[in-house]
Amino acid sequence: MIKLENENRKKVFCLILQGYSPAEIPEELGISKKAVERFKYDILEILTLEINVTNNRFR
């Protein structure tokens, strides 16, 4: 399972939560747009897995 261990991945996640646009995040962090898209995909996967685990606990 992918985790938010990578510092840039954590920063991307925080900036998304703060409402930064996809164009602003690479500028803010000094990373490529492709890296941001990859991190966003990883974050979505993490959240989806966590939601599924939580839902299974309450069945």
C-alpha positions as CSV (number, residue, x, y, z in Angstrom):
1,M,0.0,0.0,0.0
2,I,1.2,3.5,-0.8
3,K,1.6,5.8,2.2
4,L,2.2,9.5,2.6
5,E,5.8,9.0,3.6
6,N,7.2,11.1,0.8
7,E,7.5,14.7,2.0
8,N,6.4,16.2,-1.4
9,R,3.4,13.9,-1.4
10,K,2.4,15.2,2.0
11,K,2.9,18.8,0.9
12,V,0.8,18.1,-2.3
13,F,-2.0,16.7,-0.1
14,C,-1.9,19.7,2.3
15,L,-2.0,22.1,-0.6
16,I,-4.9,20.3,-2.2
17,L,-6.8,20.5,1.1
18,Q,-6.0,24.3,1.3
19,G,-7.6,24.8,-2.1
20,Y,-4.5,25.3,-4.3
21,S,-5.2,24.7,-8.0
22,P,-3.3,22.0,-10.0
23,A,-1.3,24.8,-11.7
24,E,-0.3,26.4,-8.4
25,I,1.0,23.3,-6.7
26,P,4.0,22.7,-8.9
27,E,5.0,26.4,-8.7
28,E,4.7,26.3,-4.9
29,L,6.8,23.2,-4.5
30,G,9.2,23.5,-7.4
31,I,8.2,20.1,-8.8
32,S,6.8,19.1,-12.2
33,K,3.1,19.0,-13.1
34,K,3.5,15.3,-13.8
35,A,4.8,14.6,-10.3
36,V,1.8,16.5,-8.8
37,E,-0.6,14.4,-10.9
38,R,1.2,11.2,-9.8
39,F,1.0,12.2,-6.2
40,K,-2.7,13.1,-6.6
41,Y,-3.3,9.6,-8.0
42,D,-1.4,8.1,-5.1
43,I,-3.4,10.2,-2.6
44,L,-6.7,9.1,-4.1
45,E,-5.6,5.5,-3.9
46,I,-4.7,5.9,-0.2
47,L,-8.0,7.5,0.6
48,T,-10.0,5.0,-1.3
49,L,-8.3,2.1,0.5
50,E,-8.8,3.7,3.8
51,I,-12.5,4.3,3.1
52,N,-12.9,0.7,2.1
53,V,-11.2,-0.5,5.2
54,T,-13.3,1.7,7.4
55,N,-16.6,0.7,5.7
56,N,-15.7,-3.0,6.2
57,R,-15.2,-2.4,9.9
58,F,-18.8,-1.1,10.3
59,R,-20.5,-4.0,8.5
